[in-house]
Amino acid sequence: MVITKEIQMLIPKAPIIPIVTVSRQGEPHLIVVGQVKEIREDDTLVFGIYKMKTTQQNIQDNGKMQVVIATREGGPKGYRLIGTATIEEQQVLFKAEKAEELL
């Protein structure tokens, strides 16, 4: 399991959640989202789509995505989640394949 219980507990505490996708040309595209809508048992995070035109295009082009979960609540703690994403029914489904501790 990539998204451990510790990471699951940090997600609702994160004030914003940065996500990064990559264009066909290799250019990173960083945005922030307000929350994770759902955490699925198969290491998938679900995000609602609000605009996100460039993000959606990048996901359709190559699916590469990273998510940062970080908070200062209870002491600084954070993780970078690396994986792939797909678009389904106005949602981004991010499948975490690796977690790296940041803080």
C-alpha positions in Angstrom: 0.0 0.0 0.0 1.5 3.3 -1.1 -1.0 5.6 0.6 -0.3 4.6 4.2 -2.6 5.4 7.1 -0.2 8.2 8.1 -0.6 9.8 4.6 -4.4 9.2 4.7 -4.5 11.1 8.1 -2.5 14.1 6.6 -4.7 14.5 3.6 -7.7 16.3 5.3 -5.2 18.5 7.2 -3.4 19.8 4.1 -4.6 23.4 3.5 -4.0 23.1 -0.2 -2.8 20.2 -2.4 -0.3 21.0 -5.2 -0.5 18.7 -8.2 1.9 18.6 -11.1 1.4 17.2 -14.6 3.7 17.3 -17.6 3.1 18.4 -21.2 4.1 16.5 -24.3 7.1 18.9 -24.5 8.2 18.0 -20.9 7.0 21.2 -19.4 5.7 20.9 -15.8 2.3 22.4 -15.0 1.6 23.1 -11.3 -1.8 23.8 -9.9 -3.3 23.6 -6.4 -6.6 22.0 -5.4 -8.6 22.5 -2.2 -9.2 18.9 -1.3 -9.2 15.2 -2.1 -12.8 14.1 -2.7 -12.2 10.4 -2.0 -9.4 8.0 -1.1 -9.9 4.6 -2.6 -8.4 1.4 -1.2 -6.3 0.8 -4.3 -4.1 3.8 -3.7 -6.2 6.1 -5.8 -7.0 9.7 -4.9 -10.0 11.4 -6.5 -10.1 15.1 -7.3 -13.0 17.1 -8.7 -12.4 19.0 -11.9 -12.8 22.8 -11.8 -11.5 24.2 -15.1 -8.0 22.5 -15.2 -7.8 22.6 -19.0 -4.1 22.3 -19.2 -4.0 19.6 -16.5 -6.7 17.6 -18.3 -4.8 17.9 -21.6 -1.5 16.7 -20.0 -3.2 13.8 -18.3 -4.8 12.8 -21.6 -1.4 13.1 -23.4 0.7 11.0 -20.9 -0.9 10.5 -17.6 2.1 11.5 -15.5 1.2 13.3 -12.3 2.6 14.1 -8.8 0.7 15.2 -5.7 2.1 16.8 -2.6 0.5 16.3 0.7 2.0 18.6 3.4 0.9 20.2 6.6 2.3 22.1 9.6 -0.5 20.9 11.9 1.1 18.8 14.7 4.6 19.5 13.3 5.7 19.8 9.7 5.1 16.6 7.7 4.8 15.9 4.0 4.9 13.4 1.2 5.3 13.5 -2.6 3.1 10.9 -4.3 4.2 9.9 -7.8 1.9 8.0 -10.2 -0.5 8.2 -13.1 -3.8 9.9 -13.6 -6.9 9.4 -15.8 -10.0 11.5 -16.3 -13.4 9.9 -15.7 -16.8 11.6 -15.3 -15.5 15.1 -14.4 -12.9 13.7 -11.9 -9.2 13.1 -11.9 -8.3 9.7 -10.7 -4.7 9.6 -9.5 -3.1 6.2 -8.8 -0.2 6.6 -6.5 2.7 4.3 -7.4 5.4 5.7 -5.1 5.5 7.9 -1.9 8.6 10.0 -0.9 8.8 11.6 2.5 9.5 15.4 2.2 9.4 16.7 5.8 
